[in-house]
Amino acid sequence: QVQLVESGGGLVQAGGSLRLYCAASGSIFSINAMGWYRQSLGKQRELVAVVTSGNSTNYPDSVKGRFTISRDNAKNTTYRQMNSLKPEDTAVYYCKVVVTTYPYPNVEYNYWGQGTQVTVSS
């Protein structure tokens, strides 16, 4: 079993910055990818950032240049720096990891965090 703990959300004015954290723990053999998704009211959940085990990153155009994702493999933690925030960035942000675990490290599993609210006021 794998547990994810997210932190760092909150209320910020437009143009401000926030940094989100997601720490994974449990019977982890490897973390193949770590990512962040968001879901705002009435909309589908969307990917906002992902970083692979090789440190390749990917962002949608809506956040490119403003959001940065990184990971600390020693701490099984991913960080997401969000700058130049806009009111349309308001959403619940979810961390997702793709892991392999003991005792079957050839099988991948997806785990989601509980979500953290980010509210950007205009």
C-alpha positions as CSV (number, residue, x, y, z in Angstrom):
1,Q,0.0,0.0,0.0
2,V,1.1,3.5,-0.8
3,Q,0.1,6.7,0.9
4,L,0.3,10.2,-0.5
5,V,0.3,13.4,1.6
6,E,-0.2,16.7,-0.1
7,S,0.3,20.2,1.3
8,G,0.9,23.8,0.2
9,G,-2.5,24.9,-1.2
10,G,-4.3,28.0,-0.1
11,L,-5.6,31.4,-1.1
12,V,-3.4,33.8,-3.2
13,Q,-4.0,36.9,-5.2
14,A,-3.7,36.9,-9.0
15,G,-0.1,37.2,-10.0
16,G,1.1,35.4,-6.8
17,S,2.9,32.1,-6.3
18,L,2.3,28.9,-4.4
19,R,4.4,25.7,-4.0
20,L,2.7,22.4,-3.6
21,Y,4.2,19.3,-2.1
22,C,3.4,15.6,-2.4
23,A,5.2,12.9,-0.4
24,A,4.7,9.2,-1.1
25,S,5.4,6.5,1.4
26,G,4.8,2.8,1.8
27,S,6.0,-0.4,0.1
28,I,7.5,1.5,-2.8
29,F,9.9,-0.3,-5.1
30,S,10.1,2.5,-7.7
31,I,8.2,5.7,-8.7
32,N,7.9,5.8,-12.4
33,A,6.1,9.1,-12.7
34,M,4.8,11.8,-10.5
35,G,2.2,14.3,-11.6
36,W,-0.3,16.9,-10.7
37,Y,-3.9,17.2,-11.9
38,R,-6.5,19.7,-11.2
39,Q,-10.3,19.8,-11.2
40,S,-12.4,22.9,-11.0
41,L,-16.1,23.0,-10.4
42,G,-18.1,21.5,-13.3
43,K,-15.0,20.5,-15.3
44,Q,-13.1,17.3,-15.9
45,R,-9.9,16.6,-14.1
46,E,-6.9,17.7,-16.2
47,L,-3.2,17.1,-16.2
48,V,-1.1,20.2,-15.3
49,A,2.4,18.7,-14.9
50,V,4.2,15.4,-14.9
51,V,7.8,14.3,-14.2
52,T,9.1,10.9,-15.1
53,S,11.8,8.8,-13.4
54,G,14.2,10.2,-15.9
55,N,13.2,13.7,-15.0
56,S,11.4,14.4,-18.2
57,T,8.6,16.9,-17.7
58,N,5.5,17.7,-19.6
59,Y,3.0,20.6,-19.2
60,P,-0.1,21.7,-21.0
61,D,0.0,25.0,-22.8
62,S,-2.3,26.6,-20.2
63,V,0.4,26.4,-17.5
64,K,3.6,26.2,-19.5
65,G,6.1,28.8,-18.4
66,R,4.3,29.4,-15.2
67,F,4.3,26.0,-13.4
68,T,7.4,23.9,-12.7
69,I,7.4,20.3,-11.4
70,S,10.4,18.7,-9.8
71,R,11.0,15.6,-7.7
72,D,13.4,14.4,-5.0
73,N,13.8,10.7,-5.4
74,A,15.5,10.3,-2.1
75,K,12.4,11.6,-0.4
76,N,9.8,10.2,-2.8
77,T,8.5,13.7,-3.0
78,T,7.3,15.9,-5.9
79,Y,7.1,19.7,-5.8
80,R,5.2,22.0,-8.0
81,Q,6.0,25.7,-8.2
82,M,3.2,27.8,-9.5
83,N,3.9,31.4,-10.5
84,S,1.9,34.1,-12.1
85,L,-1.3,32.5,-10.9
86,K,-4.6,33.4,-12.5
87,P,-8.1,33.2,-11.2
88,E,-8.7,30.4,-13.8
89,D,-6.1,28.3,-11.9
90,T,-8.5,28.0,-9.0
91,A,-9.2,24.3,-8.5
92,V,-8.5,21.3,-6.3
93,Y,-5.1,20.0,-7.2
94,Y,-4.4,16.3,-6.9
95,C,-1.1,14.5,-6.8
96,K,-0.8,11.2,-8.7
97,V,2.0,8.7,-8.7
98,V,2.7,5.7,-10.8
99,V,4.6,3.2,-8.7
100,T,5.8,-0.4,-8.5
101,T,5.7,-2.0,-5.1
102,Y,6.9,-4.9,-3.1
103,P,6.6,-7.8,-3.4
104,Y,5.6,-7.6,-7.1
105,P,7.8,-4.8,-8.6
106,N,6.8,-5.7,-12.2
107,V,3.3,-4.4,-11.8
108,E,2.4,-0.6,-11.9
109,Y,-0.2,1.0,-9.8
110,N,-1.7,4.5,-9.7
111,Y,-2.3,6.3,-6.5
112,W,-4.0,9.6,-5.9
113,G,-3.6,12.1,-3.1
114,Q,-6.6,13.6,-1.3
115,G,-6.4,16.9,-3.1
116,T,-5.5,20.4,-2.0
117,Q,-7.5,23.5,-2.7
118,V,-5.9,26.4,-4.6
119,T,-7.9,29.6,-4.8
120,V,-6.7,32.6,-6.8
121,S,-8.5,35.8,-6.2
122,S,-8.7,38.6,-8.8
